[in-house]
Amino acid sequence: MIRYILSVIALLAMSSAALAQFGPAPQPGQRTGPSPFGPSPQAQPYPQQPYPQQPYPQQPYPQQPYYPQQQVSLVGVWSTTLTDTRGQAIASLFLQFSPDGRFQRRMIVRGGQSDVFGVWQYDAQNSILYSQAQDYSPKNLPPSEPMGQTFTVQLQWVSPNQFITQDASGPIRWARQQ
């Protein structure tokens, strides 16, 4: 029991010495020194950069959307290339839809690749794709999308072998590979 009390006293003494080295804890909203992330916007406002009108240039799209006369199947391999604002490729995506309702999405970047596996369903009447990621690899990286969450994506068909989806960066054109 005496050893326990002495160890608690020693711990408190070391803690108070360490805390004294850094000073008192700041109050909410109070800053005591530079942030590891650089100056705060209030201390040094950053210049405002205009956003580009078209952040991710794509190929021209047809004026009229393609309306398939017959049901187009998503089964197969589709691909797209994501580019930065200068038009430089930053990632290639391959999306394989299997007839059994499973999909695999592979993203290839300069540093490697990652895969997401899940299930899909397509509403051809409304051109809506529903997908849910269920697994991913490699496991030493966080998943690129939430597992178990259903995503809904509207497809705009350009031809039986091309469709367009939309995300925050703009339109993405997918082309059938197989």
Secondary structure, 3 states (H helix, E strand, C coil): CHHHHHHHHHHHHHHHHHHHHHCCCCCCCCCCCCCCCCCCCCCCCCCCCCCCCCCCCCCCCCCCCCCCCCCCCCCEEEEEEEECCCCCEEEEEEEEECCCCEEEEEEEECCEEEEEEEEEEEECCCCEEEEEEEEEECCCCCCCCCCCCEEEEECEEEECCEEEEEECCEEEEEEECC
